[in-house]
Amino acid sequence: MALPYYKHFCPSYHQKRLVEFGEWLCKEVVKAVPHPHLVLTTTKILRRYFIYDRKLLSELSRCAWATLEVYLKTCVPVRDGVPGGGAL
C-alpha cells in the first residue's frame, strides 16, 4: 500500500521550505555584522571530566574567554573596541 505524500512528508517540499526559510532568515532576521560568530566546544573525551566536576567547566570558559579577549585586543585594529560574549 503506497502512502500519499503530504506536504510535511514530501522530501522535495521539505527542501523547498528549507531554502525559503533560509532566504527569509538572511533577509529579514539576521543583521549583517562586521564580526564573526564564534562557538567554542570541547571534544567528547574531555566532556566526561566536566560531568563530574562542573567547576572545571566554568574555569575552562573563563580561560577561553581570556584567551579570546587577548587575541581580539591585539589582532583587531579597533582602538575603542570592546569584545563581548555570552554563555548559554
C-alpha positions in Angstrom: 0.0 0.0 0.0 1.5 3.3 -1.1 1.2 6.2 1.2 0.3 9.6 -0.2 2.8 12.4 0.0 1.6 15.1 2.3 3.4 18.5 2.3 5.3 17.7 5.6 6.4 14.2 4.4 7.5 15.1 0.8 11.3 15.4 0.6 11.2 17.9 -2.3 8.7 20.1 -0.5 10.8 19.9 2.7 13.8 21.1 0.7 11.9 23.9 -0.8 10.7 25.1 2.6 14.3 24.9 4.0 15.5 27.1 1.2 12.7 29.6 1.6 13.2 29.7 5.4 17.0 30.3 4.9 16.4 33.2 2.5 13.8 34.8 4.8 16.2 34.4 7.7 19.0 36.1 5.9 16.9 39.0 4.6 14.6 39.7 7.5 16.1 38.4 10.8 19.9 38.2 10.7 21.7 41.5 10.6 24.9 42.0 8.7 27.7 42.4 11.2 31.3 43.0 10.6 32.5 40.3 13.0 32.4 36.5 13.1 30.3 34.4 15.4 32.5 32.0 17.4 31.4 28.8 19.1 33.8 27.1 21.5 33.4 23.4 22.0 35.2 20.5 23.7 35.9 17.0 22.5 33.9 14.1 23.7 36.9 12.7 25.5 37.2 15.8 27.7 33.5 16.2 28.4 33.4 13.3 30.8 35.6 15.2 33.2 33.3 18.2 33.2 30.3 16.0 34.0 31.7 15.0 37.4 33.2 18.4 38.3 31.2 21.3 36.9 33.6 23.9 38.4 36.2 22.8 35.8 33.8 23.8 33.0 33.4 27.3 34.3 37.1 27.6 34.7 37.6 26.4 31.1 35.1 29.0 30.0 36.9 31.8 31.8 40.3 30.7 30.3 38.8 30.5 26.8 37.2 34.0 27.2 40.5 35.5 28.5 42.4 34.0 25.5 39.8 35.2 23.0 39.8 38.7 24.6 43.6 39.0 24.4 43.5 37.8 20.8 40.8 40.3 19.8 42.6 43.2 21.6 45.9 42.5 19.9 44.8 41.5 16.4 41.7 43.6 15.7 42.7 47.2 14.6 40.0 49.0 16.6 41.1 51.4 19.3 37.9 51.7 21.3 36.5 48.2 20.6 35.3 46.1 23.5 34.8 42.3 22.9 31.5 41.0 24.0 30.4 37.5 24.8 27.6 35.3 26.2 27.1 31.9 27.5 24.2 29.5 27.3 
